[in-house]
Amino acid sequence: MLFDMETLDLARSYKLLSSTIVPRPIAWVVSQDAGGIVNAAPYSLFNFFGGHPPIICIGMGQPKGRDKDSLANIRATGEFAINMVTDSLAHAMNTTAVPFPAGVNELEKAGLETLPCARINGRRIANSPLALECRLQQIIDVQPSSVIVVAAVHAVHIDDECVKDAARCHIDSSRFSTIGRMESPGWYTRTTDRFVMPQMSVEQWEEGLGKHD
Ligand SMILES: Cc1cc2nc3c(=O)[nH]c(=O)nc-3n(C[C@H](O)[C@H](O)[C@H](O)COP(=O)(O)O)c2cc1C
């Protein structure tokens, strides 16, 4: 079946892409307003786009043309932390997606503790095994109703038990039990079903190496 994106309205075109570009990692964004009130919300239009400089991007919608609280905070302070969502934190993450009014601390509602960040003025989620401390670089307007937040990662916190070799930055990501976002409404996936498939030279491919089960 062919879907012509030029004829689809925003809701349908969003549904089509968000149901097909799966799984998506979830950036659990902790930001604060100019007065220091902390806010948390999940964003799955997220990935990293380069290692050096370390750049991440997040797509944020603007319902009825208005910034979500995370975006308003990022505009105000230029700083935020991205926390990884593990299986055990899934329900708490979902609580932080409830559209509470601005000024409500979703972290308290979700029963989450925070810790101060090291390089930015902000907080991160204490129970999350991974947090990226980010500084805003650019906000790209995608008319008419969303933006792409481009930010540089200034520090990464990883639970000690997930680090295999700190000097070489070898991380055991199987220990994270990360979840990913699937199609609406409300589908997620676990990352516990894994297989390895090494990159191959032409010779290795000709020898039939690297096949997975
Ligand atoms: C798993 C998940 C992923 C989400 N991803 C996005 C996203 O990428 N962009 C977006 O605008 N909203 C996304 N949302 C919706 C926001 O989390 C929701 O609008 C939230 O209330 C925004 O909170 P804030 O106003 O405190 O920033 C997502 C929700 C969930 C549950």
The ligand as a Gaussian input file, in Angstrom:
#p B3LYP/6-31G(d) Opt

LIG

0 1
 C        7.148000       7.529000      25.538000
 C        6.702000       8.907000      25.125000
 C        7.400000       9.583000      24.157000
 C        7.030000      10.880000      23.788000
 N        7.733000      11.508000      22.820000
 C        7.416000      12.784000      22.480000
 C        8.194000      13.478000      21.507000
 O        9.187000      12.970000      20.967000
 N        7.826000      14.746000      21.203000
 C        6.774000      15.370000      21.818000
 O        6.493000      16.540000      21.529000
 N        6.045000      14.743000      22.770000
 C        6.343000      13.476000      23.116000
 N        5.616000      12.833000      24.079000
 C        4.566000      13.558000      24.785000
 C        5.139000      14.396000      25.932000
 O        5.875000      13.607000      26.844000
 C        3.961000      15.061000      26.672000
 O        3.359000      16.005000      25.806000
 C        4.377000      15.711000      27.971000
 O        3.220000      16.082000      28.702000
 C        5.233000      16.935000      27.751000
 O        5.601000      17.393000      29.025000
 P        6.164000      18.847000      29.307000
 O        5.098000      19.830000      28.883000
 O        6.399000      18.813000      30.787000
 O        7.430000      18.985000      28.504000
 C        5.930000      11.508000      24.423000
 C        5.208000      10.816000      25.408000
 C        5.590000       9.521000      25.753000
 C        4.805000       8.790000      26.812000

